[in-house]
Amino acid sequence: MSDWVAEFNEILSDYETEACKIAEHEIGKAAKDAAKDLRATDSLFKTHHKGYAKGWAVKNKGTFQNPEYIVHNKKHYRLTHLLENGHAMVVHGKRGGRVRPIKHIEPVANKYIKELPDRIERALK
């Protein structure tokens, strides 16, 4: 293999490493922004469920080459599913219908999933 091919391969490898770093950073920023949005838009829950809005956090379970950020509610993790999807209601030991779902996580997730490719592209330029 000639010197210029080896040099070209090294440049490509360096670019790949740098692109992975940038993408990982942007994914992390998007996850933190999503948690921040959930904390800010959950004013509805501040009166009904103390600390629910404050409990949103980000956890990185992935690796450098495969980042996996999880936005979760540290304190009220069981409540997120019930609020997002609704649940059966029991009144005085008898079934009383269903509580309507309050979609508050899905819109935020969709917003950041939709804008993430643009964020990464802008950062790479």
N, C-alpha and C positions, 0 to 999 in steps of 0.2 A: 504494500500500500504506500502510495506516495505521501510526502509530507503535507501537502495541501489537503488531502482527504482526511488525514488524521487531525489536522488543525480544525477543519470544518466540523468534524464529528465532536471535537472538544467544545467548540463554540455552541453547537446544538445542545450538547449535554448541559453546559452552563446555563443556556437560555431555559431549558426545561426545569432545572433546579430553581432558577429565579422565578419562573412562571408559577411553579408550585408554591413557593413562599408567598407570592403576591395573592394567589387564589386562596390559600389558607388564611391569610390575614383578612381578606375581604369577606370570607365566609364567617370568620369569627366576629368581625364588625357587624355583619348583618344579623347574626344571632343576638349580639348584645343590643342592637337597635330594636330587634323584635321584642326582647324582654323589657326594654325601656318603654316601648309602645304599650305593651300589655300592662305594665305598672301604671302608666298614665291614663289609659282608656278604661281602666277598671273602677272608675269612680262609683259606678252602680253598686259594686260589691263592697265598698268601704263601709257602708252602714250595715249591711246584712251579715257579712262574714269578715270579722276583724282580722286584719293582716293578710287577707287573700291577695290584694293588689300588691302588697309589698313583698310577697313571697316569690316573685318571678326571678329566676336566675338562669345562668348558662353554665353548662358542664361540657368539657371537651373529653370525649371518650375515645377519640380517634388517634391516629398517628400523624406524623408530618406529611406523609405521602397520601394519606387517606383521612382527612379531618372529618370528625363526626361530632358536631356541636349539637347539644340537646338543650332546648329551652324548656324549663320545667318549673313547677311551683314547689318550692322546697317544703313549705309548711302544710299546704292544703292540696297535696297531689291527688288524693282520692276525690276531692270536690271538683276538680277540673273536668273530669269525665261526666259527672252528674250534671253540672251546669251546661256544658257544651252540647250534650246529647239529650237532656231531659231525663226524667225518671218517674217511676211509679210513686203515687202518693198514698200513704196509709193514714187514715183519720180514725181515731178511737178503735184501732184494731181491725178496721175494715178498709178494703181497697177503695180509694177515692179518686180514681182517674190518674191522669199523668200531669206532671209539671212540665211546662213548655221549655224547650231548649233555648239557651241564650248563647248564640254563636258569637263568641268573642275571641277565640283562639284561631279558628279557621281563616277569618279575613286577614288577620295579621300575618299568619303563615303564608297565605297565598300572595300577599303583597310582596314579601321579601323573597319568596321563591321566584316570582315573576321578575323582580328587578335585579336579582343576583348576577345573571350573565352580563348585564350592562355594567354593573359595578366592577366586575372583574375585567371586562374589556377596557373600561376607562383607566383602570389602574395599570394595565399592561402597556398602555400607550405612553 
